[in-house]
């Protein structure tokens, strides 16, 4: 379980005699960033489900890689306790602070609604945006420079209306249409293709119209008649409900990453070989705000 103390922001420091760094460029090329994200989200999983702590700023700058190739989730200064230690009761939404995070990686739902506050699903969607942004920028794929720029604009999208600064329209569109996994294929990395596709498919449920009442009635009948799994998966209501359940299931996200890492080779060996490289990814110096408008990253 690799995470720093809750509520404390600690600088980059020695771990087992080695300095930590944000994603190193060669580490990215070797695919270490995927296992590092998995480690970080395992720490997140323990923090949220065991200690009732919500991180609220999953971003490239807050996931570091050790010399051993392990991922660390750091910078808990914006985290909040979901359980009041004095009463043992869940903290009400009215007492929660405004939305926060690093702009490029905030969920589409947060960016589109200034009144919304961070939840488990927001942080987990941020994990997908970290994965996709890093893969698009620093791995070879089938899209040309102009096409890549079109997708990357989704992470920087910002506009202002009468309610304040917003974004997320392009992110929402790319999720709902599954355009990125449908169009982008990463060079000799089918597991990365499959991982982004599966995560996109699941998070898309947040931005889709629910299935019809007829679909739910059909699903009810299928379950009553003990329909085989292959029949259930063909039902829109079943897939919709499964994705909603996955979004809040304790081990779903980490399990999905680990399943994708199987068959990718000795990722830990690669991590050890590349662990001494300490190169910060350009454009990930976080300048966060928690004043309701999120935060920006800039090079």
Secondary structure, 3 states (H helix, E strand, C coil): CCECCCCCCCCCCEECCEECEECCHHHHHCCHHHHHHHHHHHHHHHHHHHHCEECCCCCHHHEEECCCCCEEECCCCCCEECECCCCCCECCHHHCCCCCECHHHCCHHHHHCCCCCCCHHHHHHHHHHHHHHHHHHHCCECCCHHHHHHHHHHHHCCEEECCEEECCHHHHHHHHHCHHHHHCCECCCHHHHHHHHHHHHHHHHHHCCCCCHHHHHHHHHHHHCCCCHHHHCCCHHHHHHHHHHHHHCCCHHHHHHHHHHCCCCCHHHHHHHHCCCCCCCCCCEEECECCCCCCEEEC
